[in-house]
Amino acid sequence: MSVEIWTIILVGLSFLLYIYIGWQSRVENTKDFFVAGQGIPSIANGAATAADWMSAASFISMAGLISFLGYDGSIYLMGWTGGYVLLALLLAPYLRKFGKYTVPDFVGDRYNSNIARLVAVVAAIFISLTYVAGQMRGVGIVFSRFLQVDINTGVIIGMVIVAFFAVLGGMKGITWTQVAQYAVLIVAYLIPAIAIAWKLTGNPIPQLAFTFSDIASKLNQIQVELGFKEYTQPFVNKSMIDVLFTTIALMVGTAGLPHIIVRFYTVPNVRAARFSAGWALLFIAILYTTAPALSMFARYNLIDSLHNQTIAEVQQLDWANKWEKTKLLAFDDKNKDGRLQLTPNKETSEITIDRDIIVLSTPEVAKLAPWVIGLVAAGGLAAALSTASGLLLVISSSVAHDVYYRIVDSSASEQRRVFVGRVMIGLSVVLAGYFGVNPPGFVSEVVAFAFGLAAASFFPVIFLGIFDKRTNAQGAIAGMLTGLIFTIIYIIGVKFGGMQPWFFGVSPEGIGTLGMVINLIVTLVVSRLTPPPPLEVQALVEDLRSPNIEQ
């Protein structure tokens, strides 16, 4: 059977599974809708957290980023994984002890301020919309290549699937769907990695093949011959200080992501939160220790398949022709010698490869079986849809719970609050679909905006909210606004306004670290210059710092 037939079968079966789970998990009360009834087992929540966290960015884009950046791409491994460890060990158990539904709920109650709550709501919605738009675009790209449908049609199909299980089941439906999606995405990631490791090195374990074979030295030699720096040479694409700042920004940004934090509210108690964090780290590590190996294998195979090939030879490659139609792979024989050259200079390079095709194209480039290629497509969709559903619930709960119920109408019934939540998911899906169909030109760059925003807004107020009972509402509001405004101005100025990176050359991807520090300092100073929080809030913080594992 062809790649397209296998893709239709595997994607169709996975979608039917997601729809079935969503239907079986339909709910009618707010506790089930927003926090899955706080009854999800640790191992299941670990798998759901891993799927929620490993979005299309991890499955589709991260290996591509590492493949293009080489050593410097390790910032994504260190930052994202380190951020999860930071969240799991430093914040998650205490947030579970607090027992609320959302991050804005924690901010509003801990600082006894609806203004702080609203600032947190705005930040949560912006971060979530940024992410979900990228997920929907990833869905469109997968459909466009593997099912030969228009990207816009693919986005609409993804919207319908996500809306179905998110609207019906809320967090309960999303959680159990994410468990299934983790199984799909991790199998889809490992099978081609194992097969390619075996073909290139004779070792089927990607991590060992990457470490103990000569593939790295071969790739280094090829890179030098083509005019690139060695693949494993550090600080080629980023300075040392930028690597440090970007890693920290990704780390504290990850620890401040609202759709990950809310996952720790879905388990029965603090003990379960700790165990689910451990399971999630294990599940995440399986993919994240495989990614560097897959990145190296993919770059080696792509260069070997395309560089110095004749136009006629490339035209005979079915996978190259199909990816060229998506405009994510392009060829231009600029010197008219009949051969295609890959060079580090964009002006002279005759091969243009979008980094987002690295993982998706690798099975085809390596000439693996058609069913493996279809499985990778299903895995990419699982990664995108799992994260999209979690983000949509954050938007829904931020409006339905933190604004409508906590501020507008505190007497609203259970049915009314669930109804508002479902309406908000529906509206969010439509908005996310719009940006997936009509992406702004900066969708890829704005990922840095989201991490910087999370780092500069949520992490300091959550951290201080747990560990410093003297921090008050005035400090939290001033810190969040100062950190947000600074980070927004720097990123927009450098990315879109022509401003030079004036802070020691730190890129927009890393400036969230400075925004976080500014937030932290402002929060502490303003809190000390204004009256302390009420005694009941201070008592709450004292209790929060010593979690009762039975609670």
Secondary structure, 3 states (H helix, E strand, C coil): CCHHHHHHHHHHHHHHHHHHHHHHCCCCCHHHHHHHHHCCCHHHHHHHHHHHHCCHHHHHHHHHHHHHHHHHHHHHHHHHHHHHHHHHHHHHHHHHHHCCCCHHHHHHHHCCCHHHHHHHHHHHHHHHHHHHHHHHHHHHHHHHHHCCCCHHHHHHHHHHHHHHHHHHHHHHHHHHHHHHHHHHHHHHHHHHHHHHHHHHHCCCCHHHHHHHCCHHHHHHHHHHHHCCCCCCCCCCCCCHHHHHHHHHHHHHHHHCCHHHHHHHHCCCCHHHHHHHHHHHHHHHHHHHCCHHHHHHHHHHHHHHHHCCCEHHHHHCCHHHHHHHHCCCEEECCCCCCCECCCCCCCCCCCEEECHHHHHHHHHHHCCCCHHHHHHHHHHHHHHHHHHHHHHHHHHHHHHHHHHHHHHHCCCCCHHHHHHHHHHHHHHHHHHHHHHHHCCCCCCCCHHHHHHHHHHHHHHHHHHHHHHCCCCCHHHHHHHHHHHHHHHHHHHHHHHHCCCCCCCCCCCCCCCHHHHHHHHHHHHHHHHHHCCCCCHHHHHHHHHHCCCCCCC
